[in-house]
Amino acid sequence: LLRVYARARDRRSYALFSIWATAAVAAWFVASTFSPGVGALLVTLYLTWSPWHYTGQNYGIAVMFLRRAGLAIDGPEKRWLYASYVLSYVFVFLMLHQAQPAAQSAAELPAGIYGLPVRPLGIPAALNAWLQPLVLLAYLAALARSWAGLLRRATLASLAPAACLALTQALWFVVPSAV
């Protein structure tokens, strides 16, 4: 917020996001109160974007914790750690956007937040049946590879804050989607 609103020059630089994007989202919200279809698209966008946003935050905070613990995380370890977070999101994305074969209209789509339907992209179930296990295995491999490298260089105690974030990421996104 300080970056956007602290100085007049910054307010002008970020006006597209701070004013116009905010106004567009507000207008979309108001329109969604009158149209269930518009509301369903808003809910779907929110349910798609929100896990990505939290995934990025968790990754950034994990890297910050690792640097505070004295680990210069660069190169392969950082890429593997990043891959584990991205793959956990991809897993959720596949689950959210799987085709709903029986759903033909907005009224028949499964209810999302506050009873509005979610409009999945319609990834075919047969494709998802192959992709989900592959993404899950890739996630587990990336997670294992990144943490094996980190554990060679630091104690578990110094890695505990970042490990808690990796566990939180798994409990929020991977475990519920896998179940």
Disulfide bonds with the S-S distance in Angstrom:
none
